Amino acid sequence: MLQKDFPVIVFSLLKIAVPMALVPSLLTPQETLALLKLSKVTHLFVNPKLLDLARVAVKEIGVPEDNVYIMGGQVNGKRNGGSSS
């Protein structure tokens, strides 16, 4: 399910020329980790359903968990990356 905030984030980053990588949600944990390492991720916008995978990945690659933003939902203790409805 595509969240309405996702395209806003993507097009906003493109407009201001921020390097970004789209990470498919159907990858295995090992593939996700490899892709995040390769793309040198500094921030991550994730769906709440993928938060556990994101937490493991950012810990492994050394990205602060404060740089993980939730899109399309609420999770206690996490900043929301969009305007959750």
Secondary structure, DSSP 4 states (H G I P E B T S, - for coil): ---THHHHHHHHHHHTT-------TTS-HHHHHHHHHHHT-S-EEE-GGGHHHHHHHHHHHT--GGGEEE-SS--TTS-BSS---
